[in-house]
């Protein structure tokens, strides 16, 4: 079940709730009891890492275990931009 983040528009209190995807959004603030809760949009809190099917399937040779390779070799500097070459267009 995902964890949803809420913020009260009346008092500013932030609240997390473990809910089913099909569950109705919460409305009542647990701090001030006003019906002013709004669901926030946030990033997922997990990272796919380790020895799983998503990493090892369809790879061959030395690329079989990318998790071990990333531990052995330090990350290269990206040249000061988020995309490495400066061509991402977001800056």
Backbone torsions as a table, in degrees:
resi	resn	phi	psi	omega
1	UNK	NA	138.9	179.4
2	UNK	-78.5	157.0	174.3
3	UNK	-101.9	122.3	179.1
4	UNK	-101.9	145.5	177.1
5	UNK	-105.2	137.8	178.9
6	UNK	-127.5	153.0	173.1
7	UNK	-136.0	135.1	180.0
8	UNK	-80.5	128.6	178.8
9	UNK	-76.2	-18.5	-179.3
10	UNK	-85.9	-51.1	-174.3
11	UNK	-109.8	-11.4	178.9
12	UNK	84.7	0.4	-179.5
13	UNK	-63.0	137.7	175.9
14	UNK	-104.9	141.3	-172.2
15	UNK	-142.5	141.1	174.6
16	UNK	-112.1	143.3	-180.0
17	UNK	-139.3	132.5	175.2
18	UNK	-86.8	111.6	-174.7
19	UNK	-136.9	155.2	171.1
20	UNK	-69.3	153.8	178.4
21	UNK	-61.8	-35.0	-177.8
22	UNK	-81.1	-5.8	-178.0
23	UNK	-71.6	149.5	175.6
24	UNK	-67.1	147.5	177.0
25	UNK	-66.1	144.8	177.3
26	UNK	-70.7	150.0	-177.8
27	UNK	-121.9	-41.5	-173.8
28	UNK	-87.6	127.4	179.6
29	UNK	-71.1	130.3	178.9
30	UNK	-72.3	-18.5	-178.5
31	UNK	-86.2	-45.7	-175.2
32	UNK	-114.9	-4.7	178.2
33	UNK	64.6	16.6	176.2
34	UNK	-91.1	148.2	-179.8
35	UNK	-81.1	60.7	-173.7
36	UNK	-124.2	17.3	-179.5
37	UNK	-74.1	136.5	175.1
38	UNK	-126.1	135.6	179.4
39	UNK	-73.4	132.1	178.0
40	UNK	-91.7	155.1	174.0
41	UNK	-97.8	126.0	-178.6
42	UNK	-141.2	162.8	179.7
43	UNK	-76.8	153.8	176.4
44	UNK	-64.9	145.5	-176.3
45	UNK	-102.4	43.7	177.1
46	UNK	-144.5	160.3	179.3
47	UNK	-134.7	130.8	177.9
48	UNK	-79.0	110.1	-175.7
49	UNK	-148.6	144.6	176.2
50	UNK	113.2	-162.4	-176.8
51	UNK	-93.8	87.0	179.5
52	UNK	-129.6	170.8	-178.3
53	UNK	-59.4	-33.4	-177.1
54	UNK	-66.7	-24.8	-178.0
55	UNK	-95.4	-40.2	-170.2
56	UNK	-95.4	-22.8	179.7
57	UNK	-71.6	146.2	175.5
58	UNK	64.3	20.5	175.4
59	UNK	-118.7	151.7	-179.9
60	UNK	-134.0	166.7	174.8
61	UNK	63.5	-136.2	-176.0
62	UNK	-74.9	-9.9	-179.9
63	UNK	-88.0	8.7	-175.8
64	UNK	-61.9	-36.1	-178.6
65	UNK	-128.1	88.0	-177.2
66	UNK	-68.8	-28.5	179.9
67	UNK	-64.2	-43.7	179.1
68	UNK	-68.2	-37.1	-179.8
69	UNK	-66.0	-36.6	-179.5
70	UNK	-71.1	-26.5	176.5
71	UNK	-73.2	-36.5	-175.7
72	UNK	-76.2	-37.9	-177.0
73	UNK	-108.0	123.9	177.8
74	UNK	-68.4	153.9	-179.5
75	UNK	-67.5	143.1	178.3
76	UNK	-82.5	150.9	176.8
77	UNK	-67.3	142.9	-175.1
78	UNK	-93.3	7.0	177.3
79	UNK	79.3	19.1	174.6
80	UNK	88.8	3.4	177.9
81	UNK	-129.6	161.6	-175.0
82	UNK	-69.8	-25.5	-176.1
83	UNK	-105.5	0.5	176.7
84	UNK	88.6	-42.5	-178.0
85	UNK	-108.4	-3.5	179.1
86	UNK	79.9	9.4	-175.7
87	UNK	-102.6	18.9	-175.9
88	UNK	-77.9	-22.5	177.8
89	UNK	79.1	4.4	-178.6
90	UNK	-94.4	-0.4	-178.4
91	UNK	-121.0	NA	NA
